[in-house]
Amino acid sequence: MFFARLGLVVVILVMVAGVIQVATGLLIATEAIGPYEATLARYFPNSPSSGKIIDAGILKIIFAIVVGIIVEIRYALREQNRGP
């Protein structure tokens, strides 16, 4: 029970972080918040390009979806085991 709730919290936090990272990467790539090189160096100093930022954000979103599916399976199994 504790791990299922913890998993749900992790899913929400990772999903939000991934969406923010993808949005920031897109804003940097389109130069909507400033010149490309300066903005990239300011927000993600160790990243070689905005594409890498977007890729990492998408991986976070995929991870959150997979863990979310596992958590949902856990909740479904718990409801099934309660029985009538």
C-alpha positions, -999 to +999 in steps of 0.1 A: +000+000+000+028+024+010+047+017-022+017+021-044+011+056-030+048+064-032+047+052-068+018+075-076+037+105-061+068+096-081+047+093-113+032+128-108+065+144-100+084+128-129+056+136-153+055+173-143+093+175-146+093+158-180+066+182-194+085+212-180+117+200-195+102+194-229+085+228-229+117+245-219+136+227-246+111+238-272+112+274-259+150+273-262+149+257-296+125+283-310+144+312-293+112+323-277+129+333-244+162+346-258+192+339-281+198+301-285+234+298-271+229+322-242+196+307-231+209+271-234+240+280-213+218+297-187+192+270-181+211+238-191+248+246-189+260+210-195+237+202-224+251+203-259+218+211-276+181+217-270+174+184-287+191+165-259+169+184-234+138+175-252+149+138-256+155+136-218+121+151-211+104+126-234+122+098-216+110+111-183+074+112-196+077+076-209+091+065-176+062+081-158+037+064-180+052+030-175+054+034-137+019+048-138+006+017-156+023-005-129+007+015-101-027+012-118-022-026-121-014-027-084-046-008-075-066-031-098-052-062-082-059-049-047-096-043-057-098-077-073-084-094-042-109-078-019-136-098-035-174-096-030 
